[in-house]
Amino acid sequence: MLDNDLFEFKKILSEFPLGIGKHFNIITRSGSIYIVKARFFCRNLKKKDLRMIYAYIEDYQVVEMIGIEFIEIYFKGNKQNEDKGRIKKYLKNV
């Protein structure tokens, strides 16, 4: 089921890389890189959802790929916020 949910999530991102609606939030931007926190619904968790942190690279140049890189996924019941250190490390290495 998680594979199907991730497939659907990727379909949304392929059309709307910064997301749509209130379940997507840009948490930081560095040049052409946006770090986005999104609510990721998982059918197996039955209304308990996950948070997905990903980077959208606006000027990504690879044909047939969108500039999306997943950074972190976590269950909000176990962890309140994203790993800011992981995000800083990601931005430093890009």
HTML snippet that shows the backbone in 3Dmol.js (N, CA, C, O; Angstrom):
<script src="https://3Dmol.org/build/3Dmol-min.js"></script>
<div id="view" style="width:600px;height:400px;position:relative"></div>
<script>
const pdb = `
ATOM      1  N   MET A   1       0.813  -1.207   0.000  1.00  0.00           N
ATOM      2  CA  MET A   1       0.000   0.000   0.000  1.00  0.00           C
ATOM      3  C   MET A   1       0.854   1.267   0.000  1.00  0.00           C
ATOM      4  O   MET A   1       0.520   2.241  -0.675  1.00  0.00           O
ATOM      5  N   LEU A   2       1.944   1.258   0.746  1.00  0.00           N
ATOM      6  CA  LEU A   2       2.797   2.439   0.780  1.00  0.00           C
ATOM      7  C   LEU A   2       3.315   2.767  -0.619  1.00  0.00           C
ATOM      8  O   LEU A   2       3.416   3.937  -0.987  1.00  0.00           O
ATOM      9  N   ASP A   3       3.642   1.739  -1.397  1.00  0.00           N
ATOM     10  CA  ASP A   3       4.096   1.971  -2.775  1.00  0.00           C
ATOM     11  C   ASP A   3       3.035   2.698  -3.590  1.00  0.00           C
ATOM     12  O   ASP A   3       3.355   3.613  -4.347  1.00  0.00           O
ATOM     13  N   ASN A   4       1.774   2.299  -3.442  1.00  0.00           N
ATOM     14  CA  ASN A   4       0.681   2.953  -4.170  1.00  0.00           C
ATOM     15  C   ASN A   4       0.503   4.395  -3.713  1.00  0.00           C
ATOM     16  O   ASN A   4       0.292   5.289  -4.532  1.00  0.00           O
ATOM     17  N   ASP A   5       0.589   4.618  -2.409  1.00  0.00           N
ATOM     18  CA  ASP A   5       0.452   5.977  -1.878  1.00  0.00           C
ATOM     19  C   ASP A   5       1.588   6.869  -2.367  1.00  0.00           C
ATOM     20  O   ASP A   5       1.367   8.031  -2.709  1.00  0.00           O
ATOM     21  N   LEU A   6       2.804   6.324  -2.399  1.00  0.00           N
ATOM     22  CA  LEU A   6       3.951   7.087  -2.886  1.00  0.00           C
ATOM     23  C   LEU A   6       3.811   7.372  -4.377  1.00  0.00           C
ATOM     24  O   LEU A   6       4.163   8.460  -4.833  1.00  0.00           O
ATOM     25  N   PHE A   7       3.307   6.419  -5.132  1.00  0.00           N
ATOM     26  CA  PHE A   7       3.071   6.619  -6.558  1.00  0.00           C
ATOM     27  C   PHE A   7       2.096   7.780  -6.783  1.00  0.00           C
ATOM     28  O   PHE A   7       2.332   8.634  -7.637  1.00  0.00           O
ATOM     29  N   GLU A   8       1.009   7.807  -6.021  1.00  0.00           N
ATOM     30  CA  GLU A   8       0.019   8.885  -6.136  1.00  0.00           C
ATOM     31  C   GLU A   8       0.616  10.236  -5.741  1.00  0.00           C
ATOM     32  O   GLU A   8       0.346  11.256  -6.375  1.00  0.00           O
ATOM     33  N   PHE A   9       1.421  10.226  -4.697  1.00  0.00           N
ATOM     34  CA  PHE A   9       2.081  11.454  -4.239  1.00  0.00           C
ATOM     35  C   PHE A   9       3.004  11.989  -5.340  1.00  0.00           C
ATOM     36  O   PHE A   9       3.018  13.190  -5.610  1.00  0.00           O
ATOM     37  N   LYS A  10       3.766  11.109  -5.967  1.00  0.00           N
ATOM     38  CA  LYS A  10       4.671  11.517  -7.046  1.00  0.00           C
ATOM     39  C   LYS A  10       3.897  12.067  -8.243  1.00  0.00           C
ATOM     40  O   LYS A  10       4.365  12.987  -8.914  1.00  0.00           O
ATOM     41  N   LYS A  11       2.711  11.508  -8.515  1.00  0.00           N
ATOM     42  CA  LYS A  11       1.885  12.025  -9.610  1.00  0.00           C
ATOM     43  C   LYS A  11       1.490  13.475  -9.340  1.00  0.00           C
ATOM     44  O   LYS A  11       1.529  14.308 -10.245  1.00  0.00           O
ATOM     45  N   ILE A  12       1.113  13.776  -8.107  1.00  0.00           N
ATOM     46  CA  ILE A  12       0.763  15.155  -7.746  1.00  0.00           C
ATOM     47  C   ILE A  12       1.971  16.059  -7.937  1.00  0.00           C
ATOM     48  O   ILE A  12       1.859  17.139  -8.515  1.00  0.00           O
ATOM     49  N   LEU A  13       3.134  15.613  -7.446  1.00  0.00           N
ATOM     50  CA  LEU A  13       4.337  16.436  -7.559  1.00  0.00           C
ATOM     51  C   LEU A  13       4.774  16.642  -9.001  1.00  0.00           C
ATOM     52  O   LEU A  13       5.373  17.669  -9.321  1.00  0.00           O
ATOM     53  N   SER A  14       4.487  15.687  -9.873  1.00  0.00           N
ATOM     54  CA  SER A  14       4.874  15.857 -11.270  1.00  0.00           C
ATOM     55  C   SER A  14       4.112  17.006 -11.930  1.00  0.00           C
ATOM     56  O   SER A  14       4.615  17.633 -12.862  1.00  0.00           O
ATOM     57  N   GLU A  15       2.901  17.281 -11.447  1.00  0.00           N
ATOM     58  CA  GLU A  15       2.112  18.393 -11.979  1.00  0.00           C
ATOM     59  C   GLU A  15       2.264  19.668 -11.156  1.00  0.00           C
ATOM     60  O   GLU A  15       2.249  20.773 -11.698  1.00  0.00           O
ATOM     61  N   PHE A  16       2.410  19.506  -9.851  1.00  0.00           N
ATOM     62  CA  PHE A  16       2.497  20.646  -8.939  1.00  0.00           C
ATOM     63  C   PHE A  16       3.675  20.418  -7.990  1.00  0.00           C
ATOM     64  O   PHE A  16       3.471  19.991  -6.854  1.00  0.00           O
ATOM     65  N   PRO A  17       4.908  20.697  -8.437  1.00  0.00           N
ATOM     66  CA  PRO A  17       6.093  20.381  -7.633  1.00  0.00           C
ATOM     67  C   PRO A  17       6.129  21.048  -6.256  1.00  0.00           C
ATOM     68  O   PRO A  17       6.750  20.524  -5.332  1.00  0.00           O
ATOM     69  N   LEU A  18       5.478  22.177  -6.117  1.00  0.00           N
ATOM     70  CA  LEU A  18       5.421  22.842  -4.815  1.00  0.00           C
ATOM     71  C   LEU A  18       4.140  22.481  -4.063  1.00  0.00           C
ATOM     72  O   LEU A  18       3.850  23.033  -3.002  1.00  0.00           O
ATOM     73  N   GLY A  19       3.390  21.554  -4.627  1.00  0.00           N
ATOM     74  CA  GLY A  19       2.170  21.091  -3.986  1.00  0.00           C
ATOM     75  C   GLY A  19       0.993  22.002  -4.244  1.00  0.00           C
ATOM     76  O   GLY A  19       1.110  23.063  -4.858  1.00  0.00           O
ATOM     77  N   ILE A  20      -0.147  21.549  -3.752  1.00  0.00           N
ATOM     78  CA  ILE A  20      -1.369  22.337  -3.858  1.00  0.00           C
ATOM     79  C   ILE A  20      -2.116  22.223  -2.534  1.00  0.00           C
ATOM     80  O   ILE A  20      -2.108  21.179  -1.882  1.00  0.00           O
ATOM     81  N   GLY A  21      -2.744  23.293  -2.165  1.00  0.00           N
ATOM     82  CA  GLY A  21      -3.572  23.270  -0.968  1.00  0.00           C
ATOM     83  C   GLY A  21      -2.801  23.451   0.328  1.00  0.00           C
ATOM     84  O   GLY A  21      -1.598  23.711   0.337  1.00  0.00           O
ATOM     85  N   LYS A  22      -3.526  23.307   1.403  1.00  0.00           N
ATOM     86  CA  LYS A  22      -2.985  23.590   2.726  1.00  0.00           C
ATOM     87  C   LYS A  22      -2.067  22.500   3.271  1.00  0.00           C
ATOM     88  O   LYS A  22      -1.464  22.682   4.328  1.00  0.00           O
ATOM     89  N   HIS A  23      -1.950  21.380   2.577  1.00  0.00           N
ATOM     90  CA  HIS A  23      -1.137  20.276   3.069  1.00  0.00           C
ATOM     91  C   HIS A  23       0.311  20.341   2.586  1.00  0.00           C
ATOM     92  O   HIS A  23       1.078  19.403   2.803  1.00  0.00           O
ATOM     93  N   PHE A  24       0.681  21.424   1.945  1.00  0.00           N
ATOM     94  CA  PHE A  24       2.044  21.641   1.470  1.00  0.00           C
ATOM     95  C   PHE A  24       2.524  22.992   1.999  1.00  0.00           C
ATOM     96  O   PHE A  24       1.785  23.976   1.976  1.00  0.00           O
ATOM     97  N   ASN A  25       3.757  23.026   2.472  1.00  0.00           N
ATOM     98  CA  ASN A  25       4.295  24.258   3.034  1.00  0.00           C
ATOM     99  C   ASN A  25       5.778  24.370   2.674  1.00  0.00           C
ATOM    100  O   ASN A  25       6.567  23.477   2.984  1.00  0.00           O
ATOM    101  N   ILE A  26       6.147  25.460   2.025  1.00  0.00           N
ATOM    102  CA  ILE A  26       7.562  25.714   1.745  1.00  0.00           C
ATOM    103  C   ILE A  26       8.193  26.150   3.059  1.00  0.00           C
ATOM    104  O   ILE A  26       7.809  27.170   3.631  1.00  0.00           O
ATOM    105  N   ILE A  27       9.171  25.369   3.541  1.00  0.00           N
ATOM    106  CA  ILE A  27       9.769  25.708   4.832  1.00  0.00           C
ATOM    107  C   ILE A  27      11.056  26.506   4.688  1.00  0.00           C
ATOM    108  O   ILE A  27      11.459  27.206   5.617  1.00  0.00           O
ATOM    109  N   THR A  28      11.706  26.407   3.529  1.00  0.00           N
ATOM    110  CA  THR A  28      12.871  27.249   3.274  1.00  0.00           C
ATOM    111  C   THR A  28      13.154  27.250   1.776  1.00  0.00           C
ATOM    112  O   THR A  28      12.695  26.386   1.030  1.00  0.00           O
ATOM    113  N   ARG A  29      13.920  28.242   1.371  1.00  0.00           N
ATOM    114  CA  ARG A  29      14.327  28.351  -0.031  1.00  0.00           C
ATOM    115  C   ARG A  29      15.770  28.806  -0.063  1.00  0.00           C
ATOM    116  O   ARG A  29      16.168  29.702   0.682  1.00  0.00           O
ATOM    117  N   SER A  30      16.556  28.181  -0.934  1.00  0.00           N
ATOM    118  CA  SER A  30      17.951  28.560  -1.128  1.00  0.00           C
ATOM    119  C   SER A  30      18.192  28.618  -2.631  1.00  0.00           C
ATOM    120  O   SER A  30      18.371  27.586  -3.279  1.00  0.00           O
ATOM    121  N   GLY A  31      18.196  29.825  -3.179  1.00  0.00           N
ATOM    122  CA  GLY A  31      18.336  29.977  -4.624  1.00  0.00           C
ATOM    123  C   GLY A  31      17.157  29.350  -5.335  1.00  0.00           C
ATOM    124  O   GLY A  31      16.009  29.742  -5.124  1.00  0.00           O
ATOM    125  N   SER A  32      17.448  28.360  -6.189  1.00  0.00           N
ATOM    126  CA  SER A  32      16.373  27.704  -6.942  1.00  0.00           C
ATOM    127  C   SER A  32      15.916  26.407  -6.280  1.00  0.00           C
ATOM    128  O   SER A  32      15.208  25.612  -6.899  1.00  0.00           O
ATOM    129  N   ILE A  33      16.316  26.185  -5.024  1.00  0.00           N
ATOM    130  CA  ILE A  33      15.924  24.967  -4.305  1.00  0.00           C
ATOM    131  C   ILE A  33      14.900  25.323  -3.228  1.00  0.00           C
ATOM    132  O   ILE A  33      15.149  26.156  -2.356  1.00  0.00           O
ATOM    133  N   TYR A  34      13.758  24.677  -3.314  1.00  0.00           N
ATOM    134  CA  TYR A  34      12.701  24.847  -2.321  1.00  0.00           C
ATOM    135  C   TYR A  34      12.653  23.586  -1.461  1.00  0.00           C
ATOM    136  O   TYR A  34      12.656  22.474  -1.988  1.00  0.00           O
ATOM    137  N   ILE A  35      12.609  23.754  -0.151  1.00  0.00           N
ATOM    138  CA  ILE A  35      12.409  22.630   0.756  1.00  0.00           C
ATOM    139  C   ILE A  35      10.950  22.697   1.197  1.00  0.00           C
ATOM    140  O   ILE A  35      10.497  23.705   1.740  1.00  0.00           O
ATOM    141  N   VAL A  36      10.229  21.613   0.955  1.00  0.00           N
ATOM    142  CA  VAL A  36       8.785  21.579   1.175  1.00  0.00           C
ATOM    143  C   VAL A  36       8.442  20.485   2.188  1.00  0.00           C
ATOM    144  O   VAL A  36       8.970  19.374   2.137  1.00  0.00           O
ATOM    145  N   LYS A  37       7.544  20.836   3.105  1.00  0.00           N
ATOM    146  CA  LYS A  37       6.971  19.849   4.020  1.00  0.00           C
ATOM    147  C   LYS A  37       5.553  19.587   3.544  1.00  0.00           C
ATOM    148  O   LYS A  37       4.777  20.514   3.314  1.00  0.00           O
ATOM    149  N   ALA A  38       5.229  18.305   3.400  1.00  0.00           N
ATOM    150  CA  ALA A  38       3.898  17.936   2.909  1.00  0.00           C
ATOM    151  C   ALA A  38       3.290  16.871   3.807  1.00  0.00           C
ATOM    152  O   ALA A  38       3.993  16.047   4.392  1.00  0.00           O
ATOM    153  N   ARG A  39       1.998  16.909   3.899  1.00  0.00           N
ATOM    154  CA  ARG A  39       1.277  15.826   4.569  1.00  0.00           C
ATOM    155  C   ARG A  39       1.167  14.698   3.560  1.00  0.00           C
ATOM    156  O   ARG A  39       0.685  14.886   2.443  1.00  0.00           O
ATOM    157  N   PHE A  40       1.618  13.536   3.967  1.00  0.00           N
ATOM    158  CA  PHE A  40       1.617  12.360   3.102  1.00  0.00           C
ATOM    159  C   PHE A  40       0.642  11.356   3.686  1.00  0.00           C
ATOM    160  O   PHE A  40       0.907  10.755   4.727  1.00  0.00           O
ATOM    161  N   PHE A  41      -0.480  11.176   3.019  1.00  0.00           N
ATOM    162  CA  PHE A  41      -1.515  10.281   3.509  1.00  0.00           C
ATOM    163  C   PHE A  41      -1.172   8.837   3.169  1.00  0.00           C
ATOM    164  O   PHE A  41      -0.833   8.516   2.030  1.00  0.00           O
ATOM    165  N   CYS A  42      -1.266   7.985   4.159  1.00  0.00           N
ATOM    166  CA  CYS A  42      -1.013   6.560   3.975  1.00  0.00           C
ATOM    167  C   CYS A  42      -2.281   5.805   4.354  1.00  0.00           C
ATOM    168  O   CYS A  42      -2.761   5.911   5.483  1.00  0.00           O
ATOM    169  N   ARG A  43      -2.811   5.057   3.423  1.00  0.00           N
ATOM    170  CA  ARG A  43      -4.074   4.348   3.666  1.00  0.00           C
ATOM    171  C   ARG A  43      -3.987   3.357   4.819  1.00  0.00           C
ATOM    172  O   ARG A  43      -4.966   3.164   5.540  1.00  0.00           O
ATOM    173  N   ASN A  44      -2.838   2.729   5.005  1.00  0.00           N
ATOM    174  CA  ASN A  44      -2.687   1.750   6.089  1.00  0.00           C
ATOM    175  C   ASN A  44      -2.735   2.384   7.475  1.00  0.00           C
ATOM    176  O   ASN A  44      -3.064   1.712   8.453  1.00  0.00           O
ATOM    177  N   LEU A  45      -2.416   3.652   7.567  1.00  0.00           N
ATOM    178  CA  LEU A  45      -2.406   4.322   8.875  1.00  0.00           C
ATOM    179  C   LEU A  45      -3.769   4.867   9.268  1.00  0.00           C
ATOM    180  O   LEU A  45      -3.937   5.346  10.390  1.00  0.00           O
ATOM    181  N   LYS A  46      -4.736   4.806   8.382  1.00  0.00           N
ATOM    182  CA  LYS A  46      -6.120   5.203   8.660  1.00  0.00           C
ATOM    183  C   LYS A  46      -6.242   6.567   9.340  1.00  0.00           C
ATOM    184  O   LYS A  46      -6.521   6.674  10.534  1.00  0.00           O
ATOM    185  N   LYS A  47      -6.026   7.578   8.548  1.00  0.00           N
ATOM    186  CA  LYS A  47      -6.173   8.986   8.944  1.00  0.00           C
ATOM    187  C   LYS A  47      -5.046   9.505   9.822  1.00  0.00           C
ATOM    188  O   LYS A  47      -5.033  10.687  10.165  1.00  0.00           O
ATOM    189  N   LYS A  48      -4.116   8.665  10.186  1.00  0.00           N
ATOM    190  CA  LYS A  48      -2.895   9.148  10.842  1.00  0.00           C
ATOM    191  C   LYS A  48      -1.903   9.308   9.712  1.00  0.00           C
ATOM    192  O   LYS A  48      -1.687   8.380   8.932  1.00  0.00           O
ATOM    193  N   ASP A  49      -1.307  10.460   9.619  1.00  0.00           N
ATOM    194  CA  ASP A  49      -0.513  10.687   8.435  1.00  0.00           C
ATOM    195  C   ASP A  49       0.963  10.886   8.732  1.00  0.00           C
ATOM    196  O   ASP A  49       1.393  11.078   9.869  1.00  0.00           O
ATOM    197  N   LEU A  50       1.697  10.831   7.656  1.00  0.00           N
ATOM    198  CA  LEU A  50       3.134  11.017   7.688  1.00  0.00           C
ATOM    199  C   LEU A  50       3.454  12.414   7.169  1.00  0.00           C
ATOM    200  O   LEU A  50       2.627  13.063   6.529  1.00  0.00           O
ATOM    201  N   ARG A  51       4.644  12.851   7.453  1.00  0.00           N
ATOM    202  CA  ARG A  51       5.157  14.096   6.879  1.00  0.00           C
ATOM    203  C   ARG A  51       6.283  13.731   5.935  1.00  0.00           C
ATOM    204  O   ARG A  51       7.128  12.893   6.247  1.00  0.00           O
ATOM    205  N   MET A  52       6.283  14.364   4.790  1.00  0.00           N
ATOM    206  CA  MET A  52       7.311  14.146   3.783  1.00  0.00           C
ATOM    207  C   MET A  52       8.047  15.466   3.595  1.00  0.00           C
ATOM    208  O   MET A  52       7.431  16.504   3.351  1.00  0.00           O
ATOM    209  N   ILE A  53       9.360  15.414   3.710  1.00  0.00           N
ATOM    210  CA  ILE A  53      10.195  16.583   3.440  1.00  0.00           C
ATOM    211  C   ILE A  53      10.915  16.292   2.129  1.00  0.00           C
ATOM    212  O   ILE A  53      11.566  15.257   1.982  1.00  0.00           O
ATOM    213  N   TYR A  54      10.791  17.213   1.181  1.00  0.00           N
ATOM    214  CA  TYR A  54      11.457  17.015  -0.100  1.00  0.00           C
ATOM    215  C   TYR A  54      11.982  18.332  -0.624  1.00  0.00           C
ATOM    216  O   TYR A  54      11.559  19.412  -0.210  1.00  0.00           O
ATOM    217  N   ALA A  55      12.920  18.207  -1.549  1.00  0.00           N
ATOM    218  CA  ALA A  55      13.485  19.378  -2.209  1.00  0.00           C
ATOM    219  C   ALA A  55      12.954  19.421  -3.637  1.00  0.00           C
ATOM    220  O   ALA A  55      12.935  18.413  -4.344  1.00  0.00           O
ATOM    221  N   TYR A  56      12.528  20.598  -4.036  1.00  0.00           N
ATOM    222  CA  TYR A  56      12.170  20.845  -5.437  1.00  0.00           C
ATOM    223  C   TYR A  56      13.239  21.763  -6.000  1.00  0.00           C
ATOM    224  O   TYR A  56      13.443  22.876  -5.515  1.00  0.00           O
ATOM    225  N   ILE A  57      13.918  21.282  -7.031  1.00  0.00           N
ATOM    226  CA  ILE A  57      14.983  22.058  -7.663  1.00  0.00           C
ATOM    227  C   ILE A  57      14.399  22.664  -8.938  1.00  0.00           C
ATOM    228  O   ILE A  57      14.149  21.968  -9.922  1.00  0.00           O
ATOM    229  N   GLU A  58      14.191  23.967  -8.892  1.00  0.00           N
ATOM    230  CA  GLU A  58      13.440  24.662  -9.938  1.00  0.00           C
ATOM    231  C   GLU A  58      14.092  24.587 -11.316  1.00  0.00           C
ATOM    232  O   GLU A  58      13.390  24.446 -12.317  1.00  0.00           O
ATOM    233  N   ASP A  59      15.407  24.677 -11.387  1.00  0.00           N
ATOM    234  CA  ASP A  59      16.060  24.704 -12.699  1.00  0.00           C
ATOM    235  C   ASP A  59      16.741  23.377 -13.032  1.00  0.00           C
ATOM    236  O   ASP A  59      17.791  23.353 -13.674  1.00  0.00           O
ATOM    237  N   TYR A  60      16.140  22.291 -12.595  1.00  0.00           N
ATOM    238  CA  TYR A  60      16.663  20.949 -12.853  1.00  0.00           C
ATOM    239  C   TYR A  60      16.704  20.708 -14.352  1.00  0.00           C
ATOM    240  O   TYR A  60      15.718  20.971 -15.042  1.00  0.00           O
ATOM    241  N   GLN A  61      17.819  20.216 -14.870  1.00  0.00           N
ATOM    242  CA  GLN A  61      18.015  20.147 -16.316  1.00  0.00           C
ATOM    243  C   GLN A  61      17.903  18.759 -16.937  1.00  0.00           C
ATOM    244  O   GLN A  61      18.102  18.625 -18.144  1.00  0.00           O
ATOM    245  N   VAL A  62      17.597  17.736 -16.174  1.00  0.00           N
ATOM    246  CA  VAL A  62      17.534  16.384 -16.729  1.00  0.00           C
ATOM    247  C   VAL A  62      16.184  16.173 -17.407  1.00  0.00           C
ATOM    248  O   VAL A  62      15.138  16.382 -16.792  1.00  0.00           O
ATOM    249  N   VAL A  63      16.206  15.765 -18.660  1.00  0.00           N
ATOM    250  CA  VAL A  63      14.989  15.558 -19.449  1.00  0.00           C
ATOM    251  C   VAL A  63      14.175  14.407 -18.844  1.00  0.00           C
ATOM    252  O   VAL A  63      14.729  13.402 -18.399  1.00  0.00           O
ATOM    253  N   GLU A  64      12.862  14.578 -18.840  1.00  0.00           N
ATOM    254  CA  GLU A  64      11.893  13.592 -18.375  1.00  0.00           C
ATOM    255  C   GLU A  64      11.961  13.315 -16.872  1.00  0.00           C
ATOM    256  O   GLU A  64      11.415  12.314 -16.408  1.00  0.00           O
ATOM    257  N   MET A  65      12.600  14.157 -16.131  1.00  0.00           N
ATOM    258  CA  MET A  65      12.606  14.008 -14.675  1.00  0.00           C
ATOM    259  C   MET A  65      12.280  15.359 -14.065  1.00  0.00           C
ATOM    260  O   MET A  65      12.739  16.397 -14.542  1.00  0.00           O
ATOM    261  N   ILE A  66      11.506  15.336 -13.034  1.00  0.00           N
ATOM    262  CA  ILE A  66      11.284  16.579 -12.323  1.00  0.00           C
ATOM    263  C   ILE A  66      12.358  16.675 -11.254  1.00  0.00           C
ATOM    264  O   ILE A  66      12.899  15.657 -10.821  1.00  0.00           O
ATOM    265  N   GLY A  67      12.660  17.855 -10.838  1.00  0.00           N
ATOM    266  CA  GLY A  67      13.705  18.066  -9.850  1.00  0.00           C
ATOM    267  C   GLY A  67      13.210  17.873  -8.433  1.00  0.00           C
ATOM    268  O   GLY A  67      13.158  18.830  -7.660  1.00  0.00           O
ATOM    269  N   ILE A  68      12.846  16.660  -8.080  1.00  0.00           N
ATOM    270  CA  ILE A  68      12.359  16.349  -6.734  1.00  0.00           C
ATOM    271  C   ILE A  68      13.310  15.344  -6.094  1.00  0.00           C
ATOM    272  O   ILE A  68      13.642  14.320  -6.691  1.00  0.00           O
ATOM    273  N   GLU A  69      13.742  15.646  -4.881  1.00  0.00           N
ATOM    274  CA  GLU A  69      14.539  14.701  -4.102  1.00  0.00           C
ATOM    275  C   GLU A  69      13.915  14.601  -2.720  1.00  0.00           C
ATOM    276  O   GLU A  69      13.689  15.612  -2.055  1.00  0.00           O
ATOM    277  N   PHE A  70      13.639  13.380  -2.295  1.00  0.00           N
ATOM    278  CA  PHE A  70      13.056  13.164  -0.976  1.00  0.00           C
ATOM    279  C   PHE A  70      14.158  13.201   0.076  1.00  0.00           C
ATOM    280  O   PHE A  70      15.208  12.579  -0.086  1.00  0.00           O
ATOM    281  N   ILE A  71      13.907  13.936   1.153  1.00  0.00           N
ATOM    282  CA  ILE A  71      14.900  14.112   2.211  1.00  0.00           C
ATOM    283  C   ILE A  71      14.541  13.318   3.450  1.00  0.00           C
ATOM    284  O   ILE A  71      15.408  12.690   4.058  1.00  0.00           O
ATOM    285  N   GLU A  72      13.269  13.337   3.832  1.00  0.00           N
ATOM    286  CA  GLU A  72      12.867  12.697   5.081  1.00  0.00           C
ATOM    287  C   GLU A  72      11.382  12.368   5.048  1.00  0.00           C
ATOM    288  O   GLU A  72      10.582  13.092   4.453  1.00  0.00           O
ATOM    289  N   ILE A  73      11.034  11.281   5.687  1.00  0.00           N
ATOM    290  CA  ILE A  73       9.635  10.942   5.922  1.00  0.00           C
ATOM    291  C   ILE A  73       9.534  10.523   7.388  1.00  0.00           C
ATOM    292  O   ILE A  73      10.374   9.778   7.893  1.00  0.00           O
ATOM    293  N   TYR A  74       8.494  11.014   8.059  1.00  0.00           N
ATOM    294  CA  TYR A  74       8.331  10.649   9.469  1.00  0.00           C
ATOM    295  C   TYR A  74       6.859  10.664   9.853  1.00  0.00           C
ATOM    296  O   TYR A  74       6.029  11.322   9.225  1.00  0.00           O
ATOM    297  N   PHE A  75       6.571   9.918  10.900  1.00  0.00           N
ATOM    298  CA  PHE A  75       5.221   9.847  11.452  1.00  0.00           C
ATOM    299  C   PHE A  75       5.080  10.937  12.497  1.00  0.00           C
ATOM    300  O   PHE A  75       5.859  10.997  13.448  1.00  0.00           O
ATOM    301  N   LYS A  76       4.101  11.786  12.326  1.00  0.00           N
ATOM    302  CA  LYS A  76       3.941  12.936  13.215  1.00  0.00           C
ATOM    303  C   LYS A  76       3.666  12.528  14.660  1.00  0.00           C
ATOM    304  O   LYS A  76       3.973  13.284  15.582  1.00  0.00           O
ATOM    305  N   GLY A  77       3.096  11.349  14.868  1.00  0.00           N
ATOM    306  CA  GLY A  77       2.850  10.876  16.223  1.00  0.00           C
ATOM    307  C   GLY A  77       4.115  10.576  16.998  1.00  0.00           C
ATOM    308  O   GLY A  77       4.103  10.565  18.229  1.00  0.00           O
ATOM    309  N   ASN A  78       5.224  10.328  16.279  1.00  0.00           N
ATOM    310  CA  ASN A  78       6.500  10.018  16.925  1.00  0.00           C
ATOM    311  C   ASN A  78       7.458  11.193  16.962  1.00  0.00           C
ATOM    312  O   ASN A  78       8.379  11.221  17.777  1.00  0.00           O
ATOM    313  N   LYS A  79       7.248  12.149  16.097  1.00  0.00           N
ATOM    314  CA  LYS A  79       8.203  13.248  15.942  1.00  0.00           C
ATOM    315  C   LYS A  79       7.433  14.505  15.542  1.00  0.00           C
ATOM    316  O   LYS A  79       6.674  14.485  14.574  1.00  0.00           O
ATOM    317  N   GLN A  80       7.621  15.569  16.262  1.00  0.00           N
ATOM    318  CA  GLN A  80       6.836  16.781  16.026  1.00  0.00           C
ATOM    319  C   GLN A  80       7.268  17.551  14.774  1.00  0.00           C
ATOM    320  O   GLN A  80       6.425  18.031  14.015  1.00  0.00           O
ATOM    321  N   ASN A  81       8.592  17.668  14.559  1.00  0.00           N
ATOM    322  CA  ASN A  81       9.089  18.500  13.464  1.00  0.00           C
ATOM    323  C   ASN A  81      10.143  17.778  12.638  1.00  0.00           C
ATOM    324  O   ASN A  81      10.688  16.749  13.037  1.00  0.00           O
ATOM    325  N   GLU A  82      10.406  18.354  11.480  1.00  0.00           N
ATOM    326  CA  GLU A  82      11.421  17.832  10.579  1.00  0.00           C
ATOM    327  C   GLU A  82      12.814  17.967  11.195  1.00  0.00           C
ATOM    328  O   GLU A  82      13.017  18.742  12.129  1.00  0.00           O
ATOM    329  N   ASP A  83      13.759  17.213  10.667  1.00  0.00           N
ATOM    330  CA  ASP A  83      15.148  17.244  11.115  1.00  0.00           C
ATOM    331  C   ASP A  83      15.863  18.400  10.412  1.00  0.00           C
ATOM    332  O   ASP A  83      16.313  18.264   9.274  1.00  0.00           O
ATOM    333  N   LYS A  84      15.959  19.523  11.097  1.00  0.00           N
ATOM    334  CA  LYS A  84      16.564  20.719  10.493  1.00  0.00           C
ATOM    335  C   LYS A  84      18.033  20.495  10.144  1.00  0.00           C
ATOM    336  O   LYS A  84      18.523  21.041   9.155  1.00  0.00           O
ATOM    337  N   GLY A  85      18.734  19.706  10.940  1.00  0.00           N
ATOM    338  CA  GLY A  85      20.130  19.383  10.650  1.00  0.00           C
ATOM    339  C   GLY A  85      20.275  18.620   9.341  1.00  0.00           C
ATOM    340  O   GLY A  85      21.201  18.868   8.568  1.00  0.00           O
ATOM    341  N   ARG A  86      19.360  17.696   9.098  1.00  0.00           N
ATOM    342  CA  ARG A  86      19.381  16.928   7.854  1.00  0.00           C
ATOM    343  C   ARG A  86      19.134  17.845   6.663  1.00  0.00           C
ATOM    344  O   ARG A  86      19.766  17.688   5.619  1.00  0.00           O
ATOM    345  N   ILE A  87      18.228  18.795   6.811  1.00  0.00           N
ATOM    346  CA  ILE A  87      17.943  19.738   5.727  1.00  0.00           C
ATOM    347  C   ILE A  87      19.156  20.615   5.451  1.00  0.00           C
ATOM    348  O   ILE A  87      19.515  20.828   4.293  1.00  0.00           O
ATOM    349  N   LYS A  88      19.794  21.128   6.507  1.00  0.00           N
ATOM    350  CA  LYS A  88      21.002  21.952   6.327  1.00  0.00           C
ATOM    351  C   LYS A  88      22.103  21.166   5.632  1.00  0.00           C
ATOM    352  O   LYS A  88      22.780  21.685   4.745  1.00  0.00           O
ATOM    353  N   LYS A  89      22.278  19.915   6.037  1.00  0.00           N
ATOM    354  CA  LYS A  89      23.290  19.061   5.408  1.00  0.00           C
ATOM    355  C   LYS A  89      22.961  18.834   3.936  1.00  0.00           C
ATOM    356  O   LYS A  89      23.856  18.873   3.091  1.00  0.00           O
ATOM    357  N   TYR A  90      21.699  18.599   3.623  1.00  0.00           N
ATOM    358  CA  TYR A  90      21.289  18.425   2.233  1.00  0.00           C
ATOM    359  C   TYR A  90      21.628  19.670   1.405  1.00  0.00           C
ATOM    360  O   TYR A  90      22.224  19.565   0.334  1.00  0.00           O
ATOM    361  N   LEU A  91      21.242  20.849   1.911  1.00  0.00           N
ATOM    362  CA  LEU A  91      21.493  22.095   1.170  1.00  0.00           C
ATOM    363  C   LEU A  91      22.979  22.357   1.004  1.00  0.00           C
ATOM    364  O   LEU A  91      23.408  22.889  -0.020  1.00  0.00           O
ATOM    365  N   LYS A  92      23.755  21.992   1.990  1.00  0.00           N
ATOM    366  CA  LYS A  92      25.210  22.189   1.913  1.00  0.00           C
ATOM    367  C   LYS A  92      25.831  21.308   0.820  1.00  0.00           C
ATOM    368  O   LYS A  92      26.788  21.711   0.160  1.00  0.00           O
ATOM    369  N   ASN A  93      25.275  20.102   0.638  1.00  0.00           N
ATOM    370  CA  ASN A  93      25.839  19.146  -0.307  1.00  0.00           C
ATOM    371  C   ASN A  93      25.296  19.265  -1.722  1.00  0.00           C
ATOM    372  O   ASN A  93      25.790  18.587  -2.624  1.00  0.00           O
ATOM    373  N   VAL A  94      24.306  20.098  -1.939  1.00  0.00           N
ATOM    374  CA  VAL A  94      23.718  20.241  -3.284  1.00  0.00           C
ATOM    375  C   VAL A  94      24.592  21.151  -4.119  1.00  0.00           C
ATOM    376  O   VAL A  94      24.283  21.406  -5.283  1.00  0.00           O
TER     377      VAL A  94
END
`;
const viewer = $3Dmol.createViewer("view");
viewer.addModel(pdb, "pdb");
viewer.setStyle({}, {cartoon: {color: "spectrum"}});
viewer.zoomTo();
viewer.render();
</script>
